[in-house]
Amino acid sequence: MKVIFTGRHVEVSDALKGFAQERLEKMTPYLDDIIDIHVILGVEKHRHQAEVSVKTRSSDFLASAETDDMYASLSQALDKLEAQAHKHAGKQQAANKGIDKEKVVLSPAE
C-alpha cells in the first residue's frame, strides 16, 4: 500500500503520518487491492483541512473534513472514508449473493 502525503502550507509531521497510516491499515480488509492512497493536509488561517483519496482496483473513494484541529480533521475524513468502504463492501457482498442492492440496509455503526 503506497501512501502519499502532501502538505499545503503545513509541514506533515511524522506523528500525523503515523496516525493516518494506523487508521488506514484498519481499512485494508474492506477494500480490495488498494493501489495508492493520497492524503492532503492544508491550513488556511484557523481552518485545518484534510482530504483522503483511495484508489482501488474496482473503485475510487474520496473524503474530506475541515475543523480547527488537524487531528480532528484527519480523523473525521478517515471516518467518512471508512463508512464508504463498509458500504461498498456490503454492496459487493450483496452482489455476490444475488441480493438486490436497493434492499440492502447498512447501518453506519457497523
Secondary structure, DSSP 8 states (H G I E B T S, - for coil): -EEEEEEESS---HHHHHHHHHHHHTTTTTSSSEEEEEEEEEEETTEEEEEEEEEESS-EEEEEEEESSHHHHHHHHHHHHHHHHHHHHHHHHHHHHT--GGG----TT-
